[in-house]
Amino acid sequence: MSKNTPFALLRIALLAGVLLAPFHHAEASHRVENTGDILRTLIPAVAYGTTFYLHDSDGRSQFYKSFFTSLATTYGLKRTISKTRPNGEDDAAFPSGHSSVAFQGAAFIHQRYG
């Protein structure tokens, strides 16, 4: 990893944040949910973008495999477990899709690039 890589990652993260900012609504009741939606998208987007920035085609292939494995596992478990949210709104509350996608992106960055 070169000296400039952390700064490049920061630039990618900031660019993604700017692109996703219009999706953030001003309503107070939705701020936490919208922030979760943005972070859920931002972390794997930075991980995926890093594979292009570093010309890492092997890493990109690994990203695809880990991303789709994570999604398949999460949504397979959601259908199997069918856990209702505490407020009773949804019957697919566990495991968290937001968490699994965000952690997949973070784990990919950590495992692949340190």
DSSP file (Angstrom, degrees, kcal/mol; ACC not computed):
  #  RESIDUE AA STRUCTURE BP1 BP2  ACC     N-H-->O    O-->H-N    N-H-->O    O-->H-N    TCO  KAPPA ALPHA  PHI   PSI    X-CA   Y-CA   Z-CA
    1    1 A M              0   0    0      0, 0.0     2,-0.0     0, 0.0   112,-0.0   0.000 360.0 360.0 360.0 130.4    0.0    0.0    0.0
    2    2 A S    >   -     0   0    0      1,-0.1     3,-1.0     2,-0.0     0, 0.0  -0.265 360.0-106.3 -80.1 169.0    1.5    3.4   -1.0
    3    3 A K  T 3  S+     0   0    0      1,-0.2     4,-0.4     2,-0.1    -1,-0.1   0.835 118.5  53.1 -61.7 -34.3    1.7    6.4    1.2
    4    4 A N  T 3> S+     0   0    0      1,-0.2     4,-2.2     2,-0.1     3,-0.3   0.569  83.0  90.9 -81.4  -9.2   -1.1    8.2   -0.7
    5    5 A T  H <> S+     0   0    0     -3,-1.0     4,-2.7     1,-0.2     5,-0.2   0.898  83.4  51.7 -58.4 -45.7   -3.6    5.3   -0.3
    6    6 A P  H  > S+     0   0    0      0, 0.0     4,-2.0     0, 0.0    -1,-0.2   0.895 112.4  47.4 -59.5 -36.7   -5.1    6.6    3.0
    7    7 A F  H  > S+     0   0    0     -4,-0.4     4,-2.3    -3,-0.3    -2,-0.2   0.869 110.7  51.4 -70.8 -35.7   -5.7   10.0    1.4
    8    8 A A  H  X S+     0   0    0     -4,-2.2     4,-2.4     2,-0.2    -1,-0.2   0.910 109.5  50.2 -65.3 -41.5   -7.2    8.4   -1.7
    9    9 A L  H  X S+     0   0    0     -4,-2.7     4,-2.5     1,-0.2    -2,-0.2   0.897 109.8  51.2 -62.8 -40.0   -9.6    6.4    0.4
   10   10 A L  H  X S+     0   0    0     -4,-2.0     4,-2.7    -5,-0.2    -2,-0.2   0.911 109.4  50.0 -63.6 -42.4  -10.6    9.6    2.2
   11   11 A R  H  X S+     0   0    0     -4,-2.3     4,-2.5     2,-0.2    -2,-0.2   0.909 110.9  49.2 -62.6 -42.0  -11.2   11.3   -1.1
   12   12 A I  H  X S+     0   0    0     -4,-2.4     4,-2.6     2,-0.2    -2,-0.2   0.923 112.1  48.8 -62.3 -44.0  -13.4    8.4   -2.3
   13   13 A A  H  X S+     0   0    0     -4,-2.5     4,-2.4     2,-0.2    -2,-0.2   0.916 112.7  47.2 -63.0 -43.9  -15.3    8.4    1.0
   14   14 A L  H  X S+     0   0    0     -4,-2.7     4,-2.3     2,-0.2    -1,-0.2   0.905 112.3  49.8 -65.3 -41.2  -15.9   12.2    0.8
   15   15 A L  H  X S+     0   0    0     -4,-2.5     4,-2.3     2,-0.2    -2,-0.2   0.923 111.7  48.2 -63.0 -44.2  -17.0   12.0   -2.8
   16   16 A A  H  X S+     0   0    0     -4,-2.6     4,-2.0     1,-0.2    -2,-0.2   0.900 110.9  52.0 -63.4 -39.6  -19.4    9.2   -2.0
   17   17 A G  H  X S+     0   0    0     -4,-2.4     4,-1.2     2,-0.2    -2,-0.2   0.898 109.9  48.4 -62.7 -41.0  -20.8   11.2    0.9
   18   18 A V  H  < S+     0   0    0     -4,-2.3     3,-0.3     1,-0.2    -1,-0.2   0.903 112.2  49.1 -66.1 -40.5  -21.3   14.2   -1.3
   19   19 A L  H  < S+     0   0    0     -4,-2.3    -1,-0.2     1,-0.2    -2,-0.2   0.835 116.1  42.8 -67.4 -32.2  -23.1   12.1   -3.9
   20   20 A L  H >< S+     0   0    0     -4,-2.0     3,-1.7     1,-0.2     4,-0.3   0.596  89.1  91.4 -89.8 -11.9  -25.3   10.5   -1.2
   21   21 A A  G >< S+     0   0    0     -4,-1.2     3,-2.0     1,-0.3    -1,-0.2   0.833  76.2  62.9 -56.2 -37.7  -26.1   13.7    0.7
   22   22 A P  G 3  S+     0   0    0      0, 0.0    -1,-0.3     0, 0.0    -2,-0.1   0.752  94.7  63.4 -62.0 -19.5  -29.2   14.5   -1.3
   23   23 A F  G <  S+     0   0    0     -3,-1.7     2,-0.7    -4,-0.1    -2,-0.2   0.594  80.1  98.1 -78.1  -9.7  -30.8   11.3    0.0
   24   24 A H    <   -     0   0    0     -3,-2.0     2,-0.2    -4,-0.3     7,-0.1  -0.710  67.3-150.5 -84.8 115.0  -30.6   12.6    3.6
   25   25 A H        -     0   0    0     -2,-0.7     9,-0.1     5,-0.2    -2,-0.1  -0.503  14.5-131.5 -84.6 153.9  -34.0   14.1    4.5
   26   26 A A  S    S+     0   0    0     -2,-0.2     2,-0.2     3,-0.0    -1,-0.1   0.601  70.1 114.9 -81.6 -11.8  -34.4   16.9    7.0
   27   27 A E    >>  -     0   0    0      1,-0.2     3,-1.0     3,-0.1     4,-0.5  -0.408  63.0-143.0 -65.2 130.0  -37.1   15.2    9.1
   28   28 A A  G >4 S+     0   0    0      1,-0.3     3,-0.9     2,-0.2     4,-0.5   0.851  96.5  59.2 -62.5 -36.6  -35.8   14.5   12.6
   29   29 A S  G 34 S+     0   0    0      1,-0.2     4,-0.3     2,-0.1    -1,-0.3   0.721 111.1  41.5 -68.1 -19.5  -37.6   11.2   12.9
   30   30 A H  G <> S+     0   0    0     -3,-1.0     4,-3.0     1,-0.1     5,-0.3   0.432  86.7  95.0-106.1  -0.9  -35.8    9.8    9.8
   31   31 A R  H <X S+     0   0    0     -3,-0.9     4,-2.6    -4,-0.5     5,-0.2   0.919  87.6  44.5 -60.3 -46.8  -32.3   11.1   10.5
   32   32 A V  H  > S+     0   0    0     -4,-0.5     4,-2.3     2,-0.2    -1,-0.2   0.931 116.0  47.3 -65.1 -44.5  -31.0    8.0   12.1
   33   33 A E  H  > S+     0   0    0     -4,-0.3     4,-2.1     1,-0.2    -2,-0.2   0.916 114.0  47.4 -62.7 -43.3  -32.6    5.7    9.6
   34   34 A N  H  X S+     0   0    0     -4,-3.0     4,-2.4     2,-0.2    -1,-0.2   0.877 110.1  52.2 -67.6 -37.7  -31.2    7.8    6.7
   35   35 A T  H  X S+     0   0    0     -4,-2.6     4,-2.8    -5,-0.3     5,-0.2   0.913 109.5  50.4 -63.2 -41.6  -27.8    8.0    8.2
   36   36 A G  H  X S+     0   0    0     -4,-2.3     4,-2.5     1,-0.2    -2,-0.2   0.895 109.5  50.9 -61.1 -40.9  -27.8    4.2    8.5
   37   37 A D  H  X S+     0   0    0     -4,-2.1     4,-1.4     2,-0.2    -2,-0.2   0.907 111.8  47.5 -63.2 -41.5  -28.9    3.9    4.8
   38   38 A I  H  X S+     0   0    0     -4,-2.4     4,-3.2     2,-0.2     3,-0.3   0.945 114.6  44.6 -66.1 -48.0  -26.0    6.2    3.8
   39   39 A L  H  X S+     0   0    0     -4,-2.8     4,-2.0     1,-0.2    -2,-0.2   0.874 108.3  58.2 -65.6 -35.9  -23.4    4.4    5.8
   40   40 A R  H  < S+     0   0    0     -4,-2.5    -1,-0.2    -5,-0.2    -2,-0.2   0.876 117.3  34.3 -59.6 -35.7  -24.7    1.0    4.7
   41   41 A T  H  X S+     0   0    0     -4,-1.4     4,-1.7    -3,-0.3    -2,-0.2   0.855 115.0  56.6 -85.2 -38.7  -24.0    2.2    1.1
   42   42 A L  H  X S+     0   0    0     -4,-3.2     4,-2.4     2,-0.2     5,-0.2   0.902 101.7  52.9 -65.1 -45.6  -20.9    4.2    1.7
   43   43 A I  H  X S+     0   0    0     -4,-2.0     4,-2.0     1,-0.2    -1,-0.2   0.948 114.7  38.9 -63.6 -51.5  -18.7    1.7    3.4
   44   44 A P  H  > S+     0   0    0      0, 0.0     4,-2.9     0, 0.0    -1,-0.2   0.842 113.5  57.9 -67.8 -28.6  -19.0   -1.1    0.7
   45   45 A A  H  X S+     0   0    0     -4,-1.7     4,-2.9     2,-0.2    -2,-0.2   0.910 107.7  46.6 -64.4 -40.8  -18.8    1.6   -2.0
   46   46 A V  H  X S+     0   0    0     -4,-2.4     4,-2.1     2,-0.2    -1,-0.2   0.912 112.8  50.2 -65.4 -41.9  -15.5    2.8   -0.7
   47   47 A A  H  X S+     0   0    0     -4,-2.0     4,-1.0    -5,-0.2    -2,-0.2   0.939 114.8  43.2 -61.0 -47.0  -14.3   -0.8   -0.5
   48   48 A Y  H >X S+     0   0    0     -4,-2.9     4,-0.9     1,-0.2     3,-0.6   0.918 113.2  51.6 -66.1 -44.5  -15.4   -1.4   -4.1
   49   49 A G  H 3X S+     0   0    0     -4,-2.9     4,-2.5     1,-0.2     3,-0.4   0.829 102.2  61.5 -61.8 -32.5  -14.0    1.9   -5.4
   50   50 A T  H 3X S+     0   0    0     -4,-2.1     4,-2.6     1,-0.2    -1,-0.2   0.852  96.4  59.0 -63.5 -34.5  -10.7    1.1   -3.8
   51   51 A T  H <<>S+     0   0    0     -4,-1.0     5,-3.2    -3,-0.6    -1,-0.2   0.854 110.3  43.1 -64.2 -32.7  -10.3   -2.0   -6.0
   52   52 A F  H ><5S+     0   0    0     -4,-0.9     3,-1.2    -3,-0.4    -2,-0.2   0.909 112.4  52.0 -75.5 -43.9  -10.5    0.3   -9.0
   53   53 A Y  H 3<5S+     0   0    0     -4,-2.5    -2,-0.2     1,-0.3    -3,-0.2   0.885 116.6  39.7 -59.9 -39.8   -8.2    3.0   -7.6
   54   54 A L  T 3<5S-     0   0    0     -4,-2.6    -1,-0.3    -5,-0.2    -2,-0.2   0.349 108.9-122.3 -91.8   6.1   -5.5    0.4   -6.8
   55   55 A H  T < 5 +     0   0    0     -3,-1.2     2,-0.9     1,-0.2    -3,-0.2   0.920  55.9 158.9  52.4  47.9   -6.1   -1.5  -10.1
   56   56 A D     >< +     0   0    0     -5,-3.2     4,-2.1    -6,-0.2    -1,-0.2  -0.724  14.7 165.9-106.8  80.6   -6.8   -4.6   -8.0
   57   57 A S  H  > S+     0   0    0     -2,-0.9     4,-2.0     1,-0.2    -1,-0.2   0.852  79.8  52.9 -68.0 -33.2   -8.8   -7.0  -10.2
   58   58 A D  H  > S+     0   0    0      2,-0.2     4,-2.2     1,-0.2    -1,-0.2   0.915 110.0  49.0 -65.0 -41.2   -8.2   -9.9   -7.8
   59   59 A G  H  > S+     0   0    0      2,-0.2     4,-2.5     1,-0.2    -2,-0.2   0.874 108.3  53.8 -63.5 -38.1   -9.5   -7.8   -4.9
   60   60 A R  H  X S+     0   0    0     -4,-2.1     4,-2.4     2,-0.2    -1,-0.2   0.909 108.5  49.2 -63.6 -41.8  -12.6   -6.8   -7.0
   61   61 A S  H  X S+     0   0    0     -4,-2.0     4,-2.1     1,-0.2    -2,-0.2   0.914 111.9  48.5 -62.4 -43.2  -13.3  -10.5   -7.6
   62   62 A Q  H  X S+     0   0    0     -4,-2.2     4,-2.7     2,-0.2     5,-0.2   0.878 108.9  54.4 -64.4 -37.2  -13.0  -11.1   -3.9
   63   63 A F  H  X S+     0   0    0     -4,-2.5     4,-3.0     2,-0.2     5,-0.3   0.943 107.6  49.7 -61.5 -47.3  -15.3   -8.2   -3.2
   64   64 A Y  H  X S+     0   0    0     -4,-2.4     4,-2.5     1,-0.2     5,-0.3   0.938 113.1  46.7 -56.0 -48.2  -18.0   -9.6   -5.4
   65   65 A K  H  X S+     0   0    0     -4,-2.1     4,-1.9     1,-0.2    -1,-0.2   0.928 116.2  43.1 -62.3 -46.3  -17.8  -13.0   -3.8
   66   66 A S  H  X S+     0   0    0     -4,-2.7     4,-2.2     2,-0.2    -1,-0.2   0.889 114.4  50.9 -69.9 -37.6  -17.8  -11.6   -0.2
   67   67 A F  H  X S+     0   0    0     -4,-3.0     4,-2.3    -5,-0.2    -2,-0.2   0.945 115.1  40.6 -64.7 -48.9  -20.6   -9.1   -1.0
   68   68 A F  H  X S+     0   0    0     -4,-2.5     4,-2.4    -5,-0.3    -1,-0.2   0.816 114.0  53.2 -74.5 -28.8  -23.0  -11.6   -2.6
   69   69 A T  H  X S+     0   0    0     -4,-1.9     4,-2.5    -5,-0.3     5,-0.2   0.918 110.4  48.5 -66.3 -42.7  -22.2  -14.3    0.0
   70   70 A S  H  X S+     0   0    0     -4,-2.2     4,-2.7     2,-0.2    -2,-0.2   0.925 113.5  46.4 -62.1 -45.7  -23.0  -11.8    2.8
   71   71 A L  H  X S+     0   0    0     -4,-2.3     4,-2.8     2,-0.2     5,-0.3   0.932 113.2  48.6 -63.5 -45.7  -26.3  -10.7    1.1
   72   72 A A  H  X S+     0   0    0     -4,-2.4     4,-2.0     1,-0.2    -2,-0.2   0.915 114.5  45.9 -61.6 -43.0  -27.3  -14.3    0.4
   73   73 A T  H  X S+     0   0    0     -4,-2.5     4,-2.4     2,-0.2    -2,-0.2   0.940 114.6  47.3 -64.8 -47.4  -26.6  -15.4    4.0
   74   74 A T  H  X S+     0   0    0     -4,-2.7     4,-2.3     1,-0.2    -2,-0.2   0.945 117.1  40.5 -61.1 -50.8  -28.3  -12.4    5.5
   75   75 A Y  H  X S+     0   0    0     -4,-2.8     4,-1.7     2,-0.2    -1,-0.2   0.799 113.1  55.1 -75.0 -26.7  -31.5  -12.6    3.5
   76   76 A G  H  X S+     0   0    0     -4,-2.0     4,-1.8    -5,-0.3    -1,-0.2   0.916 111.4  45.1 -64.7 -43.6  -31.6  -16.4    3.7
   77   77 A L  H  X S+     0   0    0     -4,-2.4     4,-3.4     2,-0.2     5,-0.4   0.878 108.0  58.0 -66.8 -37.7  -31.5  -16.1    7.5
   78   78 A K  H  X S+     0   0    0     -4,-2.3     4,-2.1     1,-0.2    -1,-0.2   0.925 110.2  43.5 -57.5 -44.4  -34.1  -13.3    7.5
   79   79 A R  H  < S+     0   0    0     -4,-1.7    -1,-0.2     1,-0.2    -2,-0.2   0.866 117.8  45.8 -69.1 -36.2  -36.5  -15.6    5.7
   80   80 A T  H  < S+     0   0    0     -4,-1.8    -2,-0.2    -5,-0.1    -1,-0.2   0.925 121.1  35.0 -73.1 -45.3  -35.7  -18.5    8.0
   81   81 A I  H  < S-     0   0    0     -4,-3.4    -3,-0.2    13,-0.2    -2,-0.2   0.899  78.5-169.1 -79.6 -42.7  -35.8  -16.7   11.3
   82   82 A S     <  -     0   0    0     -4,-2.1     2,-0.4    -5,-0.4    10,-0.2   0.913  14.9-177.8  51.0  52.5  -38.6  -14.3   10.5
   83   83 A K        -     0   0    0     11,-0.5    10,-2.9    -5,-0.2    11,-0.4  -0.675  19.9-132.8 -84.0 130.1  -38.0  -12.1   13.6
   84   84 A T        -     0   0    0     -2,-0.4     7,-0.2     8,-0.2    -1,-0.0  -0.594  22.4-111.4 -83.2 142.8  -40.4   -9.2   14.2
   85   85 A R    >   -     0   0    0      5,-1.9     3,-2.0    -2,-0.2    -1,-0.1  -0.313  30.7-108.9 -66.0 155.4  -39.1   -5.8   15.0
   86   86 A P  T 3  S+     0   0    0      0, 0.0    -1,-0.1     0, 0.0    -2,-0.1   0.820 121.6  51.5 -57.1 -31.2  -39.9   -4.5   18.5
   87   87 A N  T 3  S-     0   0    0      3,-0.0    -2,-0.1     1,-0.0    -3,-0.0   0.458 112.9-121.2 -86.4   0.7  -42.4   -2.0   17.1
   88   88 A G  S <  S+     0   0    0     -3,-2.0     3,-0.0     2,-0.2    -1,-0.0   0.533  76.7 121.5  78.1   7.6  -44.1   -4.8   15.1
   89   89 A E  S    S+     0   0    0      1,-0.1     2,-0.3     2,-0.0    -1,-0.1   0.834  70.1  25.6 -73.3 -33.9  -43.6   -3.2   11.7
   90   90 A D        -     0   0    0      1,-0.1    -5,-1.9    -7,-0.0     3,-0.3  -0.947  50.5-153.3-138.3 148.7  -41.6   -5.9    9.9
   91   91 A D  S    S+     0   0    0     -2,-0.3     3,-0.1    -7,-0.2    -7,-0.1   0.243  92.7  63.5-104.3  13.3  -41.2   -9.7   10.1
   92   92 A A        +     0   0    0    -10,-0.2    -1,-0.2     1,-0.1    -8,-0.2  -0.377  61.0 126.6-127.9  54.2  -37.7   -9.7    8.7
   93   93 A A        +     0   0    0    -10,-2.9    -9,-0.1    -3,-0.3    -1,-0.1   0.706  46.8  94.9 -87.5 -21.2  -35.8   -7.7   11.3
   94   94 A F  S    S+     0   0    0    -11,-0.4   -11,-0.5   -16,-0.2   -12,-0.3  -0.985  76.6  26.3-132.7 136.4  -33.0  -10.1   12.1
   95   95 A P  S    S-     0   0    0      0, 0.0     2,-0.4     0, 0.0    -1,-0.1   0.630  95.5-117.1 -75.9 162.6  -30.2  -10.3   11.1
   96   96 A S     >  -     0   0    0      1,-0.2     4,-2.2    -2,-0.1     5,-0.2  -0.508  17.8-160.9 -72.7 122.7  -29.7   -6.6   10.1
   97   97 A G  H  > S+     0   0    0     -2,-0.4     4,-2.2     2,-0.2     5,-0.3   0.877  93.4  54.8 -67.5 -38.4  -29.2   -6.0    6.5
   98   98 A H  H  > S+     0   0    0      1,-0.2     4,-2.3     2,-0.2     5,-0.2   0.944 111.7  43.7 -59.2 -48.3  -27.7   -2.6    7.2
   99   99 A S  H  > S+     0   0    0      1,-0.2     4,-2.9     2,-0.2     5,-0.3   0.915 112.4  51.0 -65.7 -43.9  -25.1   -4.1    9.6
  100  100 A S  H  X S+     0   0    0     -4,-2.2     4,-1.9     1,-0.2    -1,-0.2   0.905 113.4  44.6 -64.7 -40.1  -24.2   -7.1    7.4
  101  101 A V  H  X S+     0   0    0     -4,-2.2     4,-2.0     2,-0.2    -1,-0.2   0.925 115.9  46.7 -69.3 -43.9  -23.5   -4.9    4.3
  102  102 A A  H  X S+     0   0    0     -4,-2.3     4,-2.2    -5,-0.3    -2,-0.2   0.925 114.8  46.3 -64.1 -44.3  -21.6   -2.3    6.3
  103  103 A F  H  X S+     0   0    0     -4,-2.9     4,-3.0    -5,-0.2     5,-0.2   0.843 107.9  57.1 -69.3 -31.9  -19.5   -4.9    8.1
  104  104 A Q  H  X S+     0   0    0     -4,-1.9     4,-2.4    -5,-0.3    -1,-0.2   0.946 109.7  45.4 -61.4 -46.3  -18.8   -6.8    4.9
  105  105 A G  H  X S+     0   0    0     -4,-2.0     4,-2.2     2,-0.2    -2,-0.2   0.921 115.7  45.9 -62.3 -44.6  -17.3   -3.6    3.4
  106  106 A A  H  X S+     0   0    0     -4,-2.2     4,-2.4     1,-0.2    -2,-0.2   0.907 113.6  48.6 -66.1 -42.0  -15.3   -2.8    6.5
  107  107 A A  H  X S+     0   0    0     -4,-3.0     4,-2.9     2,-0.2     5,-0.3   0.881 109.8  53.0 -66.2 -37.5  -14.1   -6.4    6.8
  108  108 A F  H  X S+     0   0    0     -4,-2.4     4,-2.8    -5,-0.2     5,-0.4   0.947 110.4  46.6 -61.8 -48.2  -13.1   -6.5    3.1
  109  109 A I  H  X>S+     0   0    0     -4,-2.2     4,-2.4     1,-0.2     5,-0.6   0.929 115.5  46.6 -59.3 -45.6  -11.0   -3.3    3.5
  110  110 A H  H  X5S+     0   0    0     -4,-2.4     4,-1.3     4,-0.2    -2,-0.2   0.933 117.3  41.4 -64.3 -46.9   -9.4   -4.6    6.6
  111  111 A Q  H  <5S+     0   0    0     -4,-2.9    -2,-0.2    -5,-0.2    -1,-0.2   0.883 123.4  37.1 -70.3 -38.6   -8.6   -8.1    5.2
  112  112 A R  H  <5S+     0   0    0     -4,-2.8    -2,-0.2    -5,-0.3    -3,-0.2   0.888 134.5  16.5 -83.7 -39.9   -7.5   -7.0    1.8
  113  113 A Y  H  <5       0   0    0     -4,-2.4    -3,-0.2    -5,-0.4    -2,-0.2   0.468 360.0 360.0-118.2  -4.5   -5.6   -3.7    2.5
  114  114 A G     <<       0   0    0     -4,-1.3    -4,-0.2    -5,-0.6    -3,-0.1   0.459 360.0 360.0  86.7 360.0   -4.9   -3.8    6.2
